[in-house]
Amino acid sequence: MRQKELRLVERFAEPEQRKRHEDGKGPLTDRAFTRRYWVNHRNASDWKVGSPWRHEDFDDASLVDIVGKVVESAPPRHLVLTCSFPRDAGNPEKISRVDFNIETYGDAVRLTVT
């Protein structure tokens, strides 16, 4: 299977944004911050290796779009997750793996997703 890569760069508008990123709170794991990036959703987990995670509606946590497990976690720079639709969570053929790598890029942060 061919691996695809996506790179996004966002500038820090305020010093507080850089501090949040450096403290490990950003668009992948911080509930309030994810609302902006994931269109009224949040990624819920304790972010420890082996723990489950859920991509859920921000206002109604019972509405879950994607589920998975944390494979690797090195905040704030690296996160690897498995993901699938809830109905497919028990089928290994329908589970994907996603790697998120975040790095400071001048006055911005660059997110690479593979």
N, C-alpha and C positions, 0 to 999 in steps of 0.2 A: 504494500500500500504506500502510495506517495504521501509524504508529510507536507502539510501546508504551513505557512508562517504568516502571521499578521503582526505588523508593528504600528503602534499608535504613540504619538508624542503629544503631551499636554504641558503647556507652560504653567509655572506656578504664578498665580495672580497675586498672592499675598505670602509673606513669610510664614504665616500659620500653616499654609498648605504644605510647604516644604517640611516643617516640623512634624506634621501629621504623617507624612510619608516616611520620614526618617525614624519615627516612633513605631512604624509598622501598621499604621491606621490609614488605609487608603481605599481605592476603588474596588478591591477584591474582598476585603474582610470586614471593614468597618460598616456596621448596619446603616447608620445614618448617611454615610458617604456613598454607599452602594445605591441608595435610592436614586441618586442623580444619574449614575452610569448605567444602571440596569432597569430603567424605566419603571419606577415604582415597585421594584423588587429588592430583596436583600438576600445575601448569602449567609445562612445560619449554620454555625459550627463552633466548636472550641478550637479548631484548626490544629489539633494534635494529630500526628501520624496514626492512621488507622481509624480515626473518628469519622462518623458520617457527616455529610453536609447536605443542605437543602437550598435550592433556589426557590424562594417563596414570595408570595405577594406581600408587599410591605404592610398593608392594612389588614390582611387576613392571612395569618400564617398557615391556615388549613389548606390554602390553595397553593399547591406545590407543583412547579413545572419540571424541575430537574432534581435528581438525587445522585449521590455518589459517596465516595470515601476520599479522605485525605491520604495521598500516597507519600508526598514529601512536603515539608514545611520548614522554611528558613526565613521568617519575617525579617525585614520587609521586602526582601529581594527575590524570593523564589517560592513557588507554590505549584504542586502537581496534584491534580484531582482526577478521579474517574467520574464519569457522568453518563446518565441515561434518563429516559423518561421513567417515571415511577413504575409504570406497568411493565417495563422491560428490565428492571433492576436485577431480576434473577436469571437473565439470559446473557451469558458472557459474550455472545456474538453481537449483542446490541449495546455493549458498554464501551465508551470511548475514554481516552486518556488525553488530558489537556495540561500542558506545561505553561505556566505564567512566569516570566522573568521581568523584573522591574529594575531599572537603573536610572540614576541621575544622569541627565543629559544636558549639561550647561545649566540654564535656569529653568529646565523642564524635567519631566520624568518620561522615560520611554518604557512602554509595555510591549513585550514581545510574547505572542501567543503561538504555540506550536502544538 
